[in-house]
Amino acid sequence: MRSLAIAAFVIATMASCTKKENSEAITDTIENIETMEKQEKQKIEALLRNMKSH
C-alpha cells in the first residue's frame, strides 16, 4: 500500500519535471519499493521463525 502511495506521488510530480528528473525519480521510487518489500519479507520470515520456535 505504501509503495502505491509513493508511486502516485512520483507520477503526480512528473508534470513539473524534466525527463531526466522523471527518470531519476522513478528509479529512486522503484529502489525504495524494492527495499520496503525486502524489509517486509524479512519481517514475515522472522515472525514465521518465531512461531516455529514456540
Secondary structure, DSSP 8 states (H G I E B T S, - for coil): -HHHHHHHHHHHHGGGS-HHHHHHHHHHHHHHHHHHHHHHHHHHHHHHHHHHH-
